[in-house]
Amino acid sequence: MPKFTIDQTDLRILQALQADAGLSNVALAQSVGLSPSPCLRRVRALEASGVIRGRAAIIDAAAVGLPVSVFLQVTLERQTEANLEAFEAAVTNAPEVMECYLMTGDADYLLRVVAPDLDAFHRFLMDRLTNLPGVANIKSSFALKQVKYGYSLPIDV
C-alpha cells in the first residue's frame, strides 16, 4: 500500500480537528480555507488512510469515578511471538488499560491503568493481570498528580 502524502492543507485540517473534533464540516472548511466538499473529501481520505484514527471527547477520569491512575511495568517470562500476542490481546480487551506500549529496557510493556479505588486496582492486578500466561513480573507506580495530559500532536503548519 502506498504511503499517504500529507500536504499543508491536510496539516491545517488535522490541527483544527485536534483543537475541536466536534467542528462541523462547514466550520472546518472555513477555518482551513476550503469549500465544504473538498474539505470533507480530505477528512474522509485522512480517516481511510488511518491518519485520523478516531474522534473522541477528552473526559476527566476523576470526574467519572476513576481517580486512581497507575503505571505498570510488565515483564514476560519469554518474549516469544505467542506470548507477546497473547498478552497484547488480553490487555487490548481490558477496559481498565488505557494505554499499552511494547518497550525496550528492563520491562517488556508499560501500561497505564485507571481504577475507581485501590481495591478495584488490586482486583484487576490479582484477578486479571497476574493470571495471564507468561507474565513474570509486574512493578506498579501510582500517579500522585497529573501535571500534563496531551492529546494534540505538535503539528507545524
Secondary structure, 3 states (H helix, E strand, C coil): CCCCCCCHHHHHHHHHHHHCCCCCHHHHHHHHCCCHHHHHHHHHHHHHCCCCCCCCCCCCCHHHCCCEEEEEEEEECCCCHHHHHHHHHHHHCCCCEEEEEECCCCCCEEEEEEECCHHHHHHHHHHHHCCCCCEEEEEEEECCCCCCCCCCCCCCC
